[in-house]
Amino acid sequence: MNKLSPADLEKMQKAPNGAPKDWIKVGMGSCGIAAGAEEVYNFFAEEVKKRNLQIDIKKCGCAGSCYAEPLVEVSVSGLPSVVYGTVNKEIATKILEKHVISKMLVNDCIFEVLI
């Protein structure tokens, strides 16, 4: 198995033009799925495709804060990475429209800001 260098990993996280890739990660551990993460993930995937947004939708494991599931981490260039908690379709819509499109944080839904 070939080991990737830090430079290789960094390249994988950038768009073809060299800018950082924007992404949304949905926590898909068993606790997240039980709280509705699969529905949230599917909603993001459908809406991003429908709106032709240039953002990756990813699945990730448990973050250890089961009481706040579904957790969604969002990384958009120009803004800090943010984890939103207890995300449902309504909050997911706000995340797409405010955070991703308008580049504004959805303050009333933030679980954690990652620096």
Helices and strands as residue ranges (DSSP letters): H 6-12, E 23-27, H 30-34, H 37-51, E 56-60, G 66-68, E 72-75, E 81-84, H 89-94, I 95-101, G 107-109, E 110-114
